[in-house]
Amino acid sequence: MDESRNKDHDHDTHAIPPQAICNIYKKYQRMDDTAVDEDLNVIDFSRGLTDTQKGKLAPAGTVEAELIAKAQKTFKFYGKEDANGSPEPESLPTPCTAYEHKGFPGLRLYPSLLPPECQVMMMNSVMHRDLANPLHKTNMHPDYKIPFPSSTSPTGSFFGYPPHSKHEVYTPLNPDSHHKQLNTTQFLSKKLRWLTLGSQYDWTTRSYPTTSPTPFPPDIASLVTTLFHSSFTPESGVVLLYSTKDYMPVHRDVSEQCDRGLASFSLGCDGLFILSKDLKNDGEDVDEDNEDREMEMCVLRVRSGDCVWMSGETRWCWHAMPKVMNNTCPSWLEDWPAEKGGRKEFEKWKGYMKGKRLNLSCRQVWG
């Protein structure tokens, strides 16, 4: 048996991406922000859809304001005894229209699904609590000894450390390696690229362990399962942290052992998300060894609070993030982690998210 192929969907985890999406990826990676703004091939809900895009994207229902408010409340008060008696919001959030793409079966786009308060809550959960949990691995774990905040820390967060402090030192595990000693500013602002939640994805083997040392964060899971009517169980999450010059190369998420959908949430600066799908006739097999095969493309500008749902045929599509747009972080996140009435320690990190984009993809691993 070819162990590089998943028995549930028969996609090779080590396959080489088709040339067509690689070409589109390079095109947008080189494009400046002004050109992206003017490119009418990019689906941008804030700008409005072109006639061609309206022909491909169809409204597929509405996430009602009451459901969004319920999901946010469940997230906010998860595990608290007085959750049922908590006050209702003064006003309901804006309903979200979901769109389906006729050329990508299973792709649903949810512009502005998460209200601003919910976006801040997700940032706090992931970047304060979950990042500080050493069981949630990061790209830094293989190479550095990381001074995690102690259980008695007043903030329980790396952002509770003073910037540029010499007291918190990130030391290379191998003193003979090319890695240099870091401080917290270098760790958070320059070196941190990804964080895994729940079942810990192994980026080297492109596989998941059969057991997990820590569950997927239950409060985030409650938000996601409420919004998506428990259509899948979040068991693993990949958090990608981008600066404006960062990118994610072309890849597929085919390591999961089931075919349930994947929900991908955007926070912070805008990003360009590209998808490709094989062009084929009904009943026709795809030769995945043919790197020059024809592909249909979708280029989407994702903004803070948007969610991309990938299921069905689209669940296994090649995709990438070639570009993060500068100066596009919304006002409610650009000062994060500093918040009105928040902790004084976080004020020293004010503006951290102004030039960052965070993506959280939630997926079920096991069938």
C-alpha positions in Angstrom: 0.0 0.0 0.0 1.2 3.5 -0.8 1.4 5.2 2.6 1.5 8.6 1.0 -2.1 8.2 0.0 -5.0 8.6 2.4 -7.3 5.6 2.3 -10.4 7.8 2.7 -9.9 10.0 -0.4 -6.9 8.6 -2.3 -5.0 11.9 -2.6 -1.2 11.8 -2.4 0.0 13.9 0.5 3.3 14.4 -1.3 2.0 15.2 -4.8 3.5 18.1 -6.7 1.1 20.9 -7.4 -0.1 21.6 -11.0 1.8 24.2 -12.9 -1.4 26.3 -13.6 -1.9 27.3 -10.0 1.8 27.8 -9.4 1.7 30.3 -12.2 -1.3 32.2 -10.7 0.4 32.0 -7.3 3.6 33.7 -8.7 1.6 36.3 -10.6 -0.2 37.5 -7.5 2.8 37.2 -5.2 4.6 39.7 -7.5 1.7 42.1 -7.9 1.7 45.3 -5.9 -1.3 46.2 -3.6 -2.6 48.9 -6.0 -2.7 46.4 -8.9 -4.6 43.9 -6.7 -7.1 46.6 -5.8 -7.8 47.1 -9.5 -7.8 43.5 -10.5 -11.4 42.5 -11.4 -10.5 38.8 -11.5 -10.3 39.0 -7.7 -13.5 38.2 -5.8 -13.9 41.1 -3.4 -17.2 41.3 -1.6 -16.4 44.7 -0.1 -15.8 46.1 -3.6 -18.7 44.3 -5.1 -19.0 41.5 -7.6 -18.5 41.8 -11.4 -21.2 40.5 -13.7 -19.0 37.5 -14.5 -18.5 36.8 -10.8 -22.3 37.1 -10.2 -22.8 34.4 -12.7 -20.5 32.1 -10.8 -21.4 33.0 -7.2 -24.9 32.4 -5.9 -26.4 33.3 -2.5 -26.8 30.0 -0.7 -28.7 31.1 2.4 -28.2 33.4 5.4 -26.6 32.9 8.7 -29.1 34.7 10.8 -28.1 37.4 13.3 -29.7 35.3 16.2 -27.4 32.3 15.4 -24.3 34.5 15.2 -25.2 36.1 18.5 -25.8 32.6 20.0 -22.5 31.3 18.8 -20.6 34.4 20.1 -22.3 34.1 23.5 -21.5 30.4 23.7 -17.9 31.2 22.9 -17.7 34.1 25.4 -19.2 32.4 28.3 -18.1 28.8 27.7 -17.6 26.9 30.9 -18.9 29.7 33.1 -21.7 28.9 35.5 -23.7 32.0 34.8 -23.6 31.6 31.0 -27.4 31.1 30.7 -28.0 34.2 32.8 -25.6 36.4 31.1 -27.1 39.6 29.6 -28.1 39.7 26.0 -26.3 42.1 23.6 -27.8 45.5 23.2 -28.0 44.9 19.4 -27.8 41.9 17.2 -24.9 41.4 14.8 -25.3 41.8 11.1 -26.7 38.6 9.3 -24.2 37.0 6.9 -25.1 35.9 3.4 -23.3 32.7 2.3 -22.2 32.3 -1.3 -21.6 29.1 -3.3 -19.3 29.0 -6.2 -20.8 27.0 -9.2 -17.3 25.9 -10.4 -16.2 24.6 -7.0 -18.6 22.2 -5.5 -18.5 22.4 -1.7 -17.0 25.9 -1.5 -18.9 28.4 0.6 -17.8 31.9 1.3 -19.0 33.8 4.4 -18.0 37.5 4.2 -17.9 39.2 7.6 -19.3 36.2 9.5 -17.5 37.0 12.8 -18.5 40.3 14.4 -15.6 42.6 15.6 -16.1 41.5 19.3 -15.9 37.9 18.3 -12.7 38.5 16.3 -11.1 40.1 19.4 -12.2 37.1 21.5 -10.7 34.6 19.0 -7.4 36.6 19.0 -7.3 36.5 22.8 -8.0 32.8 23.0 -5.5 31.8 20.4 -2.6 34.2 21.0 -2.8 34.6 24.8 -4.0 31.3 26.1 -3.3 28.7 23.4 0.1 30.0 22.4 1.2 29.9 26.0 0.3 26.2 26.3 3.5 24.2 25.6 1.4 21.2 24.4 0.3 23.3 21.4 3.4 23.1 19.1 4.8 25.9 17.1 7.4 26.2 14.3 9.8 27.2 17.0 9.6 24.0 19.1 12.1 21.9 17.1 14.9 24.5 17.4 14.4 26.5 20.6 13.9 26.2 24.3 11.0 28.5 24.8 10.4 30.3 28.2 6.6 29.7 28.4 4.7 31.9 30.9 4.3 30.1 34.2 0.9 29.0 35.6 1.2 31.7 38.2 1.9 34.4 35.6 -0.6 37.4 36.0 -1.4 37.4 32.3 -0.7 33.8 31.2 0.5 35.2 28.0 3.8 35.9 26.1 2.5 39.4 25.7 2.8 39.8 29.4 6.6 39.9 28.9 8.1 43.3 28.3 9.3 43.8 24.7 13.0 43.4 24.2 13.4 42.2 27.8 16.7 40.4 28.4 15.1 38.2 31.2 13.1 36.0 28.8 15.6 34.3 26.5 14.8 31.9 23.6 17.8 29.7 23.4 18.7 27.4 20.5 18.5 23.7 21.5 21.6 23.0 19.5 24.3 25.5 20.4 26.2 24.6 17.2 23.3 25.4 15.0 22.9 28.5 12.9 20.0 29.7 15.1 20.6 32.8 17.2 19.4 33.6 20.7 16.1 35.6 20.6 14.1 37.9 22.8 10.3 38.0 23.0 9.9 40.7 20.4 11.9 38.7 17.9 10.0 35.6 18.8 6.5 37.1 18.4 7.1 39.6 15.7 9.6 37.9 13.4 10.0 34.2 14.0 6.5 32.8 15.0 4.8 31.5 11.9 2.4 28.7 13.0 0.7 27.1 16.0 -1.2 23.8 16.1 -4.2 23.3 18.3 -5.7 20.0 19.4 -4.4 17.0 17.4 -0.9 18.0 16.6 -0.2 18.0 12.8 3.3 16.8 12.0 4.5 19.1 9.2 7.4 16.8 8.3 5.5 13.6 7.9 2.3 15.4 6.9 0.3 13.2 9.2 -1.5 13.2 12.6 -0.7 11.1 15.7 -3.3 8.6 16.7 -3.5 10.3 20.2 -3.4 13.9 21.2 -1.9 15.4 24.4 -4.4 18.2 24.4 -7.9 18.6 23.1 -9.0 21.2 20.6 -9.9 24.4 22.6 -13.6 23.7 23.6 -14.7 27.3 23.6 -13.5 27.8 20.0 -15.1 24.5 19.1 -18.4 25.7 20.6 -18.3 28.8 18.4 -17.6 26.8 15.2 -20.1 23.9 15.8 -22.8 26.4 16.6 -22.2 28.4 13.4 -22.0 25.3 11.3 -24.8 23.3 13.0 -22.4 20.6 14.2 -21.7 19.5 10.6 -18.2 18.5 11.8 -16.2 18.1 15.0 -13.1 20.4 15.3 -10.3 18.1 16.4 -7.3 20.0 15.0 -6.6 23.6 14.2 -3.7 25.2 12.3 -3.0 28.8 13.1 -0.9 30.6 10.5 0.5 34.0 11.4 1.5 36.3 8.5 3.3 39.6 8.3 2.7 41.6 5.1 5.6 40.0 3.3 4.7 36.5 4.2 2.9 33.9 2.1 1.7 30.3 2.1 2.9 28.2 -0.9 0.6 26.0 -2.9 -0.6 22.9 -1.0 -3.6 20.6 -0.2 -5.0 19.6 3.1 -5.3 15.9 2.5 -3.8 14.4 5.7 -7.1 14.1 7.6 -8.7 10.7 7.8 -12.2 11.8 7.0 -14.0 13.9 4.4 -15.8 16.4 6.6 -15.6 20.1 5.7 -13.0 22.6 6.9 -13.7 26.1 8.2 -11.0 28.7 7.7 -11.3 32.0 9.6 -9.4 35.2 8.8 -8.3 37.9 11.3 -6.3 41.1 10.8 -5.0 42.2 7.4 -6.6 41.2 4.1 -5.1 38.3 2.2 -5.4 36.8 -1.3 -6.6 33.2 -1.2 -6.4 31.2 -4.4 -8.0 27.8 -5.2 -7.7 25.6 -8.3 -9.8 22.6 -9.5 -9.1 20.2 -12.2 -11.1 20.7 -15.4 -12.6 17.4 -16.4 -15.6 15.8 -18.0 -18.1 13.8 -15.9 -16.7 10.3 -15.2 -13.2 11.3 -16.4 -10.3 10.4 -14.2 -7.6 13.0 -13.4 -4.0 12.2 -14.1 -2.4 13.8 -11.0 1.1 13.1 -12.4 0.4 15.5 -15.3 1.6 18.8 -13.8 0.5 20.7 -17.0 -3.2 19.7 -16.8 -5.9 22.4 -17.1 -7.3 24.0 -14.0 -10.1 26.3 -13.1 -9.1 29.1 -10.7 -10.7 31.1 -8.0 -8.9 34.2 -6.5 -10.6 35.6 -3.4 -9.7 38.6 -1.2 -10.4 37.5 2.4 -10.9 40.1 5.1 -11.0 40.1 8.9 -14.0 38.2 10.1 -14.5 36.2 6.8 -14.8 32.4 6.8 -14.1 30.1 3.9 -15.9 26.7 4.1 -14.3 23.9 2.0 -16.2 20.6 1.7 -17.0 18.0 -1.0 -14.8 18.2 -4.0 -13.3 21.5 -3.0 -12.1 20.0 0.3 -9.2 18.5 -1.6 -8.4 21.4 -3.9 -4.9 22.9 -4.3 -4.8 26.4 -2.6 -2.4 29.0 -1.4 -2.0 32.5 0.1 0.4 34.4 -2.2 -0.1 37.8 -0.6 -1.1 39.7 2.5 -2.2 43.3 1.9 -0.5 46.1 3.8 -2.4 48.7 5.9 -5.7 46.7 5.8 -6.1 45.6 9.4 -9.5 46.8 10.7 -9.6 49.4 13.5 -10.9 47.0 16.1 -7.8 44.8 15.8 -5.0 47.1 14.8 -4.1 48.0 18.4 -4.3 44.4 19.6 -3.3 43.1 22.2 -4.0 46.5 23.7 -7.7 46.9 24.5 -9.8 49.6 26.2 -9.9 48.6 29.9 -7.4 45.8 29.2 -4.2 44.8 31.0 -1.5 47.4 31.3 1.2 44.9 30.3 -0.4 44.5 26.9 -0.2 48.3 26.2 3.5 47.9 25.5 2.6 45.6 22.6 0.0 48.0 21.1 -0.2 47.8 17.4 1.1 44.2 17.1 -1.7 43.2 14.7 -1.6 46.3 12.6 0.7 44.5 10.1 -0.3 40.9 10.8 -2.8 38.4 9.5 -4.0 35.4 11.4 -5.7 32.4 9.9 -7.3 29.6 11.9 -8.4 26.5 10.0 -10.5 24.1 12.0 -10.9 20.5 10.7 -12.0 17.1 11.8 -9.2 14.5 11.6 -10.9 11.2 12.3 -14.0 9.8 10.6 
